[in-house]
């Protein structure tokens, strides 16, 4: 399971490091399982987001076709869904993942001072959206939002559905997926990778340390690079 202890460990590493460790899990590189387009970050100084995906779709470019009562009902049900703890990963927080159907030209901001406060109050670990963000000076600085961009208006923004499969900047996400994200973007962590992810990260960082430490030496040259490269290659994965 995604335990509090593992979450604490994974928060120490950026999302590219998690992506590298997943190459070890797969025993190959991959062009899937991560976002392909950049985000703006509400606060680059925050720790990475790690938790269980709760998905939804929104639209802001045109008025809702539902009645006002239906719009309100789906919004309240959406908040209840977002707050539901995973029955599998009971120690993990939820992460709000919202696809804006107006993307790649989002029109209105669902995310601002009010929704940040509500989602943080409901225990969400953070938000990833292909929509817009606003109220930059007013939103809680302890809650991370990764958004497609910034805009001043909410336009006609409304929730269309929740709990469905979505696409967020090229990443397909299902309800219940395990997400790791920071200002670089987001990756999915397969449940089967959880038992090895800590060892995979330690292995990757140990290999990279040979190269980084060598490069920082004042007498670094191509010959020392070759030695460091071989030392990195000599690190053995004991999976």
Backbone bond lengths (Angstrom), bond angles and torsions (degrees), N, CA, C in turn:
res aa  C-N    CA-C-N  psi(-1)  N-CA   C-N-CA  omega(-1)  CA-C   N-CA-C  phi
1 X - - - 1.456 - - 1.534 110.48 -
2 X 1.318 114.31 163.37 1.456 120.90 174.03 1.522 107.39 -84.39
3 X 1.318 116.45 92.14 1.460 122.79 -174.40 1.526 111.17 -86.75
4 X 1.335 116.06 166.94 1.461 120.71 176.45 1.527 110.39 -60.69
5 X 1.328 116.54 -38.70 1.465 120.34 179.96 1.527 110.94 -63.30
6 X 1.329 117.07 -44.50 1.459 120.31 179.61 1.525 110.91 -68.22
7 X 1.324 116.79 -39.10 1.468 120.28 177.50 1.520 110.18 -59.14
8 X 1.329 116.71 -44.94 1.461 121.41 179.31 1.528 110.91 -59.81
9 X 1.318 116.81 -40.10 1.465 120.89 177.88 1.526 111.01 -66.21
10 X 1.327 117.57 -46.98 1.462 121.44 -175.66 1.528 112.09 -66.65
11 X 1.325 117.70 -26.46 1.464 121.18 178.55 1.526 112.32 -68.83
12 X 1.318 117.03 -15.21 1.456 120.53 -179.40 1.527 112.07 -78.80
13 X 1.327 116.79 -10.93 1.471 120.43 -172.63 1.526 110.84 -123.32
14 X 1.325 114.99 144.49 1.458 118.98 178.75 1.526 110.61 -74.46
15 X 1.304 115.49 166.87 1.460 121.26 -175.54 1.532 112.87 -65.63
16 X 1.349 120.61 -35.57 1.466 118.60 174.08 1.529 113.23 -58.86
17 X 1.332 117.63 -35.35 1.465 120.06 177.15 1.524 110.97 -65.63
18 X 1.326 116.70 -40.34 1.467 120.24 176.49 1.529 109.99 -62.13
19 X 1.329 116.24 -41.99 1.461 120.87 178.85 1.531 111.05 -60.38
20 X 1.334 116.23 -42.19 1.464 119.93 178.38 1.527 111.39 -63.61
21 X 1.324 116.49 -41.35 1.465 120.16 179.63 1.525 111.35 -64.42
22 X 1.315 116.94 -31.98 1.472 120.09 178.83 1.529 110.84 -70.86
23 X 1.324 118.22 -25.09 1.461 119.90 172.06 1.528 110.28 -61.74
24 X 1.327 116.49 -36.77 1.463 121.13 177.32 1.530 109.57 -66.56
25 X 1.320 116.20 -42.30 1.471 120.71 178.29 1.530 111.16 -59.10
26 X 1.334 117.07 -43.68 1.463 121.54 -178.35 1.520 112.84 -81.12
27 X 1.323 115.70 -17.18 1.469 122.06 -172.67 1.521 111.05 63.21
28 X 1.325 116.32 28.14 1.463 121.90 176.35 1.526 108.66 -169.89
29 X 1.304 116.00 163.69 1.464 120.30 172.06 1.524 109.50 -78.45
30 X 1.337 115.78 169.72 1.458 120.15 -178.13 1.521 110.18 -149.03
31 X 1.319 116.15 152.14 1.463 121.50 173.77 1.520 110.82 -108.88
32 X 1.325 116.94 17.77 1.456 122.28 179.35 1.526 109.34 -130.01
33 X 1.330 114.55 167.28 1.462 119.74 174.08 1.506 115.18 89.53
34 X 1.350 117.30 12.99 1.457 120.28 178.84 1.532 109.35 -151.75
35 X 1.324 116.75 162.17 1.458 121.28 179.04 1.526 109.90 -73.30
36 X 1.322 115.87 147.67 1.473 121.14 -174.76 1.525 113.70 -108.34
37 X 1.327 118.02 -12.28 1.466 121.37 -175.85 1.528 109.42 -123.40
38 X 1.331 117.52 151.54 1.471 120.28 -173.15 1.523 113.72 -73.39
39 X 1.338 114.76 157.17 1.459 123.73 174.85 1.527 109.21 -117.84
40 X 1.325 115.68 160.48 1.463 120.60 162.45 1.522 106.24 -98.29
41 X 1.322 115.60 146.66 1.459 121.42 -176.42 1.517 110.19 -110.48
42 X 1.332 116.70 136.17 1.458 120.44 177.74 1.520 111.43 -65.72
43 X 1.340 116.28 -29.88 1.468 120.34 -178.61 1.524 109.36 -160.29
44 X 1.332 116.75 103.10 1.469 121.04 -177.03 1.526 113.49 -68.60
45 X 1.332 117.05 -11.70 1.463 120.49 -177.50 1.532 112.72 -86.80
46 X 1.323 117.61 -6.61 1.462 120.52 -178.92 1.526 111.25 -77.35
47 X 1.344 115.17 155.82 1.457 120.50 174.05 1.524 109.34 -65.32
48 X 1.333 116.97 160.40 1.470 119.36 175.65 1.529 112.07 -59.16
49 X 1.325 114.75 154.89 1.461 122.28 172.94 1.518 108.12 -84.93
50 X 1.312 117.29 132.21 1.463 121.02 175.21 1.519 108.42 -141.16
51 X 1.333 117.16 127.00 1.461 119.83 -178.95 1.518 112.28 173.14
52 X 1.327 113.72 -162.26 1.461 122.26 -174.26 1.530 110.06 -102.56
53 X 1.327 115.72 129.95 1.464 120.89 -176.37 1.522 112.24 -68.33
54 X 1.324 114.49 130.64 1.459 122.81 166.02 1.523 105.38 -120.10
55 X 1.329 116.82 120.64 1.465 121.94 -166.99 1.523 112.74 -107.20
56 X 1.329 115.01 154.27 1.465 120.69 176.10 1.526 109.42 -160.34
57 X 1.333 114.73 163.88 1.458 122.01 174.66 1.521 108.99 -124.70
58 X 1.344 115.49 139.05 1.458 121.33 178.17 1.524 109.25 -129.62
59 X 1.339 114.93 167.14 1.464 121.29 174.43 1.519 107.46 -150.20
60 X 1.337 116.41 143.14 1.460 120.52 -178.74 1.517 113.63 -131.11
61 X 1.333 117.28 -11.27 1.452 120.79 -172.08 1.513 115.59 -76.44
62 X 1.324 117.33 -13.15 1.468 121.38 179.48 1.522 109.06 -148.63
63 X 1.330 117.72 156.44 1.466 120.12 -178.32 1.528 111.17 -63.48
64 X 1.318 117.20 151.64 1.468 119.79 177.90 1.523 111.26 -65.12
65 X 1.323 115.26 146.45 1.467 120.24 175.68 1.522 111.49 -86.76
66 X 1.335 117.16 -9.52 1.456 122.25 177.13 1.529 110.65 -79.83
67 X 1.315 115.53 163.86 1.455 120.43 173.55 1.526 109.18 -73.90
68 X 1.342 117.87 159.92 1.470 119.40 177.25 1.530 113.12 -55.67
69 X 1.337 116.71 -38.34 1.468 119.53 178.43 1.529 110.93 -64.59
70 X 1.317 117.26 -38.76 1.467 120.93 178.75 1.534 110.83 -67.57
71 X 1.324 116.64 -38.82 1.462 121.07 177.88 1.531 110.30 -61.48
72 X 1.341 115.29 -44.68 1.467 119.69 179.00 1.515 111.34 -65.87
73 X 1.328 117.17 -42.50 1.462 121.30 -178.37 1.516 111.77 -62.04
74 X 1.331 117.09 -45.82 1.462 119.65 -178.76 1.521 110.64 -68.31
75 X 1.342 117.25 -31.71 1.465 119.75 178.27 1.527 110.77 -66.94
76 X 1.321 117.76 -45.02 1.472 120.72 179.43 1.527 110.66 -65.30
77 X 1.333 116.03 -42.87 1.468 119.50 177.69 1.535 111.28 -63.16
78 X 1.328 115.37 -34.58 1.462 120.79 176.74 1.527 110.52 -61.50
79 X 1.334 117.49 -46.82 1.461 120.27 179.86 1.529 111.09 -62.70
80 X 1.319 116.77 -38.83 1.466 119.96 178.26 1.529 110.19 -64.01
81 X 1.319 116.20 -43.58 1.466 120.74 178.10 1.526 110.59 -60.86
82 X 1.316 117.68 -44.11 1.460 121.23 -179.33 1.520 112.18 -60.91
83 X 1.309 117.67 -29.22 1.459 121.79 -175.36 1.523 113.23 -87.60
84 X 1.344 118.01 -8.22 1.466 120.95 -176.31 1.526 111.24 -73.35
85 X 1.329 116.68 123.97 1.466 122.15 179.48 1.523 110.60 -73.58
86 X 1.324 116.37 143.01 1.458 121.70 177.50 1.522 110.27 -60.47
87 X 1.330 116.19 137.29 1.457 120.98 177.66 1.527 111.49 -79.05
88 X 1.333 117.14 -13.97 1.465 122.33 -179.76 1.529 110.09 -98.24
89 X 1.328 115.64 -53.75 1.470 121.43 -178.17 1.530 107.83 -101.43
90 X 1.310 115.84 74.66 1.465 121.20 -170.20 1.526 113.46 -69.20
91 X 1.344 118.10 -19.09 1.455 120.71 -179.27 1.533 112.40 -93.30
92 X 1.331 116.45 -3.60 1.466 120.10 -173.96 1.525 111.24 -96.89
93 X 1.337 117.64 141.08 1.461 120.75 173.90 1.520 110.70 -76.73
94 X 1.301 115.74 165.28 1.462 120.92 174.91 1.522 110.55 -88.27
95 X 1.328 115.17 153.72 1.463 122.76 173.51 1.518 107.38 -121.77
96 X 1.312 116.70 127.92 1.469 121.65 -179.47 1.526 109.45 -82.51
97 X 1.330 116.15 120.81 1.469 122.01 179.57 1.531 107.52 -120.44
98 X 1.323 116.77 113.22 1.469 120.63 -174.06 1.523 111.56 -122.19
99 X 1.303 114.41 122.92 1.461 120.99 173.47 1.520 109.23 -89.67
100 X 1.323 116.51 124.89 1.457 122.42 174.63 1.526 107.59 -92.44
101 X 1.318 116.91 115.59 1.461 120.95 -176.13 1.517 113.24 -70.22
102 X 1.340 117.74 -7.91 1.462 121.10 173.16 1.527 112.18 -83.15
103 X 1.341 117.11 -10.69 1.468 120.68 179.68 1.532 109.87 -60.34
104 X 1.325 120.29 140.02 1.463 127.76 15.58 1.519 115.44 -90.12
105 X 1.323 117.61 13.49 1.468 121.28 178.68 1.529 109.94 -124.98
106 X 1.347 117.29 65.42 1.473 119.52 -178.56 1.519 111.49 -60.98
107 X 1.332 114.84 146.81 1.458 120.90 -169.79 1.521 113.33 -111.95
108 X 1.328 117.52 -35.56 1.459 121.11 -175.14 1.510 112.24 -136.21
109 X 1.323 115.87 151.34 1.461 121.97 -177.02 1.526 111.69 -91.08
110 X 1.319 116.54 120.30 1.457 121.62 168.58 1.526 109.65 -81.86
111 X 1.347 114.77 -26.30 1.456 120.58 -172.94 1.511 112.06 -102.69
112 X 1.346 114.91 123.14 1.444 123.85 178.08 1.513 108.73 -163.47
113 X 1.309 116.09 -159.38 1.464 120.85 -174.29 1.523 112.89 -56.27
114 X 1.344 117.62 -43.98 1.465 121.05 -174.20 1.531 111.24 -70.13
115 X 1.322 117.21 -52.83 1.473 118.77 -176.27 1.529 112.56 -68.63
116 X 1.317 117.79 -31.71 1.461 119.05 173.52 1.524 109.92 -62.13
117 X 1.346 116.74 -45.67 1.465 120.62 179.55 1.522 111.30 -61.98
118 X 1.331 117.72 -42.87 1.464 121.23 -178.51 1.521 111.67 -65.58
119 X 1.318 116.91 -46.94 1.465 120.10 -177.21 1.528 111.51 -69.94
120 X 1.317 116.76 -37.49 1.454 118.73 175.90 1.525 110.45 -65.23
121 X 1.322 116.26 -40.76 1.456 120.60 178.02 1.519 113.08 -63.60
122 X 1.330 117.00 -30.75 1.470 121.59 178.30 1.525 112.34 -83.36
123 X 1.334 117.59 0.48 1.462 120.56 173.86 1.511 116.03 94.38
124 X 1.329 118.22 10.00 1.463 120.77 179.05 1.533 110.06 -68.16
125 X 1.324 116.01 144.51 1.465 121.14 -178.68 1.523 112.32 -82.16
126 X 1.331 117.53 -18.39 1.447 121.15 -178.10 1.514 110.26 161.28
127 X 1.326 115.24 -179.32 1.462 121.50 -174.98 1.521 110.80 -134.58
128 X 1.330 115.31 141.73 1.464 122.78 171.37 1.518 106.62 -127.99
129 X 1.325 117.62 126.32 1.456 120.50 -176.40 1.517 112.00 -145.13
130 X 1.323 115.83 147.40 1.461 120.94 172.21 1.524 110.62 -89.16
131 X 1.324 116.23 9.78 1.453 122.48 176.83 1.520 112.20 -98.81
132 X 1.334 115.56 -158.25 1.454 122.20 -172.27 1.529 112.63 -106.81
133 X 1.327 114.70 161.65 1.459 124.34 177.49 1.521 108.97 -126.26
134 X 1.332 116.37 144.74 1.468 120.36 174.76 1.542 109.40 -143.09
135 X 1.341 115.81 -172.45 1.472 122.11 -178.62 1.527 111.14 57.69
136 X 1.315 117.45 44.15 1.463 121.36 -173.31 1.523 112.86 -59.25
137 X 1.321 118.09 -35.14 1.459 120.94 -179.27 1.527 112.49 -82.14
138 X 1.338 117.13 -16.00 1.462 120.37 -174.15 1.525 114.09 -103.53
139 X 1.324 117.44 -23.12 1.464 118.84 -177.13 1.527 110.28 -68.90
140 X 1.325 115.37 152.41 1.459 121.34 179.50 1.524 109.82 -62.80
141 X 1.322 116.55 124.97 1.472 120.93 -175.52 1.524 112.49 -72.84
142 X 1.342 117.60 -7.34 1.454 120.52 178.77 1.512 114.19 -93.22
143 X 1.338 116.87 0.47 1.467 121.32 -177.92 1.523 108.72 -114.33
144 X 1.325 115.49 122.76 1.463 120.08 -177.88 1.528 111.73 -85.51
145 X 1.327 115.87 131.26 1.466 123.01 169.50 1.525 107.72 -124.77
146 X 1.317 116.77 122.82 1.452 122.70 170.84 1.517 106.80 -103.64
147 X 1.318 116.93 114.87 1.463 121.56 -173.26 1.518 110.76 -126.28
148 X 1.336 114.76 162.31 1.455 120.50 178.76 1.528 111.12 -67.64
149 X 1.349 116.13 -33.08 1.453 119.56 -177.89 1.515 111.31 -173.57
150 X 1.330 115.28 -169.22 1.459 122.88 -177.13 1.521 108.67 -120.90
151 X 1.334 116.98 140.44 1.457 121.31 177.59 1.520 111.15 -151.88
152 X 1.330 118.81 157.71 1.464 121.22 -174.52 1.519 115.34 -87.27
153 X 1.343 117.90 -22.48 1.465 121.00 -170.15 1.520 112.28 -114.11
154 X 1.353 115.27 152.77 1.470 118.48 171.24 1.527 111.80 -89.28
155 X 1.353 116.56 -9.13 1.470 121.07 179.78 1.527 110.51 49.54
156 X 1.350 117.26 -130.46 1.466 121.23 -179.81 1.537 111.67 -103.32
157 X 1.319 117.77 29.15 1.458 119.71 -168.99 1.527 112.04 -59.98
158 X 1.342 114.82 134.67 1.462 121.65 179.51 1.527 109.20 -155.86
159 X 1.313 115.03 153.03 1.461 121.28 177.64 1.521 109.08 -80.71
160 X 1.330 115.97 130.23 1.458 121.17 178.75 1.534 112.02 -95.81
161 X 1.326 115.85 -42.90 1.462 120.56 -178.39 1.514 108.89 -160.63
162 X 1.318 116.01 166.21 1.462 121.10 178.41 1.526 109.10 -147.09
163 X 1.333 115.21 157.01 1.460 120.43 -179.89 1.512 114.58 81.09
164 X 1.320 117.55 5.94 1.467 121.49 -176.79 1.523 110.61 -98.90
165 X 1.332 116.27 169.24 1.462 121.62 174.73 1.520 108.93 -72.23
166 X 1.323 116.33 137.24 1.460 120.22 -177.44 1.523 110.32 -133.77
167 X 1.331 114.83 167.50 1.460 121.75 173.48 1.515 108.24 -123.11
168 X 1.321 115.74 121.80 1.457 120.65 -178.00 1.527 108.97 -122.49
169 X 1.327 115.74 104.86 1.470 121.74 -179.36 1.526 112.05 52.82
170 X 1.327 116.07 41.94 1.451 121.33 176.41 1.513 115.42 90.94
171 X 1.329 116.78 -2.60 1.468 121.12 179.23 1.525 109.74 -104.29
172 X 1.329 116.77 123.90 1.459 121.12 175.87 1.524 109.07 -83.52
173 X 1.324 116.29 124.88 1.458 122.14 -176.60 1.523 109.49 -126.31
174 X 1.330 116.31 134.82 1.456 122.98 173.91 1.524 110.11 -112.50
175 X 1.298 115.53 153.97 1.457 120.29 173.96 1.530 109.57 -54.12
176 X 1.335 116.09 131.91 1.455 120.33 178.44 1.508 115.26 94.04
177 X 1.347 118.37 -8.89 1.454 120.88 176.62 1.527 110.41 -64.24
178 X 1.329 115.89 153.58 1.460 121.46 176.80 1.527 108.70 -94.28
179 X 1.336 115.99 126.65 1.459 122.47 -172.95 1.522 110.69 -117.78
180 X 1.323 116.41 137.63 1.468 122.46 166.84 1.520 106.60 -125.51
181 X 1.332 117.94 130.00 1.456 119.83 -174.80 1.526 111.38 -151.03
182 X 1.326 114.81 148.37 1.457 122.24 170.14 1.522 107.63 -150.83
183 X 1.334 117.69 -161.90 1.465 119.72 -174.95 1.520 113.76 -62.98
184 X 1.346 117.24 -15.01 1.462 120.32 177.04 1.529 112.47 -78.40
185 X 1.331 117.22 -22.85 1.458 122.39 -175.38 1.515 110.53 133.78
186 X 1.330 116.34 -158.93 1.461 121.44 -174.42 1.519 110.85 -131.36
187 X 1.338 115.36 149.64 1.462 121.76 172.45 1.518 108.90 -130.10
188 X 1.336 115.86 152.76 1.457 122.04 171.57 1.524 108.88 -92.03
189 X 1.320 116.29 135.59 1.461 121.28 174.80 1.526 107.47 -107.39
190 X 1.329 118.74 111.18 1.460 119.84 177.60 1.531 111.05 -59.93
191 X 1.315 116.64 143.08 1.472 120.25 179.70 1.520 111.02 -56.60
192 X 1.333 116.66 -36.49 1.462 120.74 -179.35 1.527 112.60 -66.72
193 X 1.338 116.94 -17.20 1.461 120.23 -179.91 1.532 112.45 -85.58
194 X 1.322 118.02 -12.81 1.461 120.58 -175.31 1.529 113.24 -58.50
195 X 1.350 119.64 -41.05 1.463 118.59 -178.50 1.527 114.58 -64.29
196 X 1.361 117.37 -22.41 1.463 119.46 -176.04 1.519 114.18 -110.52
197 X 1.322 118.06 -7.00 1.459 120.09 -168.71 1.528 112.04 -62.56
198 X 1.330 117.87 -37.98 1.457 119.91 -179.78 1.524 110.43 -66.17
199 X 1.328 117.58 -45.14 1.457 120.87 178.41 1.533 111.11 -65.37
200 X 1.332 116.29 -36.15 1.458 120.12 178.17 1.520 112.10 -63.94
201 X 1.329 116.53 -41.82 1.466 120.40 178.15 1.519 110.62 -64.92
202 X 1.324 116.67 -44.83 1.464 119.95 179.51 1.530 111.32 -61.17
203 X 1.331 116.37 -38.72 1.462 121.07 178.74 1.531 111.35 -64.60
204 X 1.322 115.95 -47.41 1.466 120.95 -179.55 1.524 110.93 -62.32
205 X 1.313 117.98 -46.89 1.461 120.68 -177.65 1.527 111.50 -66.02
206 X 1.336 117.40 -33.42 1.457 120.86 177.80 1.527 110.51 -67.47
207 X 1.339 117.67 -41.86 1.471 120.95 177.23 1.536 110.41 -62.66
208 X 1.324 116.25 -45.93 1.452 120.09 -176.83 1.528 111.75 -66.40
209 X 1.317 116.62 -30.13 1.465 120.70 -177.27 1.521 111.52 -62.39
210 X 1.323 117.94 -35.27 1.470 120.53 177.13 1.527 110.41 -57.15
211 X 1.331 117.02 -44.16 1.461 121.49 -177.10 1.529 111.98 -74.17
212 X 1.331 115.65 -43.95 1.462 119.22 -177.36 1.522 111.08 -66.18
213 X 1.331 116.89 -46.02 1.464 119.88 -179.55 1.526 111.16 -61.85
214 X 1.328 116.41 -41.30 1.471 119.52 179.47 1.522 111.12 -63.99
215 X 1.323 116.69 -42.96 1.468 120.91 -176.91 1.522 112.72 -65.10
216 X 1.332 117.36 -24.54 1.461 121.32 -178.00 1.527 112.74 -86.45
217 X 1.322 117.44 -5.09 1.453 120.42 178.15 1.535 110.22 -74.84
218 X 1.335 117.76 141.71 1.476 120.05 -176.03 1.528 113.94 -64.21
219 X 1.324 117.19 -25.44 1.463 119.80 -178.63 1.530 111.93 -102.30
220 X 1.300 117.06 25.22 1.469 121.58 -178.68 1.522 110.40 -64.18
221 X 1.337 115.46 134.92 1.464 120.55 176.95 1.532 108.07 -149.17
222 X 1.320 116.63 -175.77 1.457 120.90 -174.77 1.523 111.49 -64.46
223 X 1.321 117.38 -33.23 1.465 119.30 179.90 1.529 111.00 -68.87
224 X 1.303 115.89 -39.42 1.465 119.19 177.86 1.539 110.80 -70.38
225 X 1.332 115.62 -31.26 1.465 118.92 173.94 1.523 110.17 -61.56
226 X 1.337 116.57 -43.79 1.465 120.15 -179.51 1.533 110.95 -61.74
227 X 1.333 116.87 -39.78 1.461 120.91 178.84 1.530 110.29 -65.55
228 X 1.332 116.01 -45.91 1.460 120.28 -179.76 1.522 110.93 -63.55
229 X 1.320 115.95 -39.41 1.471 120.53 178.70 1.523 111.07 -61.00
230 X 1.343 115.89 -41.71 1.456 119.92 179.44 1.527 111.18 -69.57
231 X 1.327 116.72 -38.38 1.466 119.86 176.85 1.516 111.13 -61.91
232 X 1.338 116.57 -39.94 1.466 120.27 176.97 1.527 110.52 -64.53
233 X 1.321 115.59 -41.78 1.457 120.08 -179.48 1.530 112.01 -65.92
234 X 1.329 116.37 -26.64 1.457 120.06 -179.33 1.532 114.05 -76.75
235 X 1.322 115.80 -12.38 1.470 118.91 175.74 1.530 108.53 -67.38
236 X 1.303 117.16 125.25 1.455 121.68 -176.28 1.523 111.88 -102.30
237 X 1.312 115.28 133.01 1.471 121.41 175.38 1.527 108.87 -78.62
238 X 1.309 115.45 120.88 1.463 120.51 178.43 1.529 108.38 -108.94
239 X 1.305 114.31 74.94 1.460 120.59 -177.72 1.492 112.79 -79.84
